[in-house]
Amino acid sequence: MICRTALFCGLLAAAPLAAAELPPELWDRPRTAQAILAQPQLRVAVERLQARPAARLDLVHGTRAEARTQAEELRAWLVALAVEPARLQLRADAAVAGLRVELVE
């Protein structure tokens, strides 16, 4: 695998990434690039995204306005950290309480 985004390079987890929930505590404090990069679920998701040119990341959020806002903020952080905007998609799902990241191939 060639890691195109140096900030996200690291070891891949052995298990395949289907969907990863982000911890609600992430939204309890001001976000920084360091806080985003410290989320192992995001690291694995972005590494796998970079390794699969045809894949995209779905940022799946609940239907509350706050959930949509959190997904939009996460998308902005990922773009700022060199993830291609066209490979990120927001998707509402009433069954999701928080925010979930899904790799779609």
URRAGI-V857957 format. One record per residue. N is the residue number from 1. RES is the residue in three letters. SS is DSSP state (h for helix, s for strand, l for the rest). PSI is psi in whole degrees, 0 to 359 (NA if undefined). NEAR is the number of other ideal C-beta (glycine too) atoms within 12 Angstrom. Layout:
# URRAGI-V857957
N:RES:SS:PSI:NEAR, N:RES:SS:PSI:NEAR
This chain:
# URRAGI-V857957
1:MET:l:136:17, 2:ILE:l:122:11, 3:CYS:l:113:19, 4:ARG:l:341:20, 5:THR:l:98:27, 6:ALA:h:328:14, 7:LEU:h:335:23, 8:PHE:h:3:33, 9:CYS:l:145:20, 10:GLY:l:189:20, 11:LEU:l:139:13, 12:LEU:l:145:23, 13:ALA:l:153:18, 14:ALA:l:325:7, 15:ALA:l:145:12, 16:PRO:l:149:15, 17:LEU:l:113:30, 18:ALA:l:303:19, 19:ALA:s:141:25, 20:ALA:s:124:28, 21:GLU:s:138:25, 22:LEU:l:143:36, 23:PRO:l:139:20, 24:PRO:h:336:16, 25:GLU:h:337:14, 26:LEU:h:330:27, 27:TRP:h:358:22, 28:ASP:h:354:11, 29:ARG:l:164:13, 30:PRO:l:138:12, 31:ARG:l:146:24, 32:THR:l:167:15, 33:ALA:h:321:19, 34:GLN:h:318:14, 35:ALA:h:321:21, 36:ILE:h:314:33, 37:LEU:h:338:27, 38:ALA:l:353:21, 39:GLN:l:108:29, 40:PRO:h:327:23, 41:GLN:h:320:32, 42:LEU:h:321:40, 43:ARG:h:311:30, 44:VAL:h:315:28, 45:ALA:h:314:42, 46:VAL:h:321:43, 47:GLU:h:316:31, 48:ARG:h:325:35, 49:LEU:h:313:38, 50:GLN:h:331:32, 51:ALA:h:349:22, 52:ARG:l:96:22, 53:PRO:l:333:15, 54:ALA:l:357:12, 55:ALA:l:167:24, 56:ARG:s:164:28, 57:LEU:s:126:40, 58:ASP:s:127:30, 59:LEU:s:99:45, 60:VAL:s:125:35, 61:HIS:s:162:34, 62:GLY:l:181:25, 63:THR:l:353:16, 64:ARG:l:150:17, 65:ALA:h:321:12, 66:GLU:h:321:17, 67:ALA:h:318:29, 68:ARG:h:318:22, 69:THR:h:318:18, 70:GLN:h:318:32, 71:ALA:h:318:36, 72:GLU:h:321:22, 73:GLU:h:316:26, 74:LEU:h:318:38, 75:ARG:h:316:32, 76:ALA:h:319:20, 77:TRP:h:315:33, 78:LEU:h:321:38, 79:VAL:h:318:22, 80:ALA:h:333:19, 81:LEU:l:22:31, 82:ALA:l:22:23, 83:VAL:l:134:34, 84:GLU:l:126:20, 85:PRO:h:325:19, 86:ALA:h:345:15, 87:ARG:h:9:28, 88:LEU:s:131:33, 89:GLN:s:134:26, 90:LEU:s:140:29, 91:ARG:s:125:26, 92:ALA:s:142:22, 93:ASP:l:116:22, 94:ALA:l:339:12, 95:ALA:l:351:14, 96:VAL:l:126:26, 97:ALA:l:320:18, 98:GLY:l:240:27, 99:LEU:s:131:41, 100:ARG:s:143:33, 101:VAL:s:127:42, 102:GLU:s:132:31, 103:LEU:s:123:33, 104:VAL:s:124:22, 105:GLU:l:NA:17
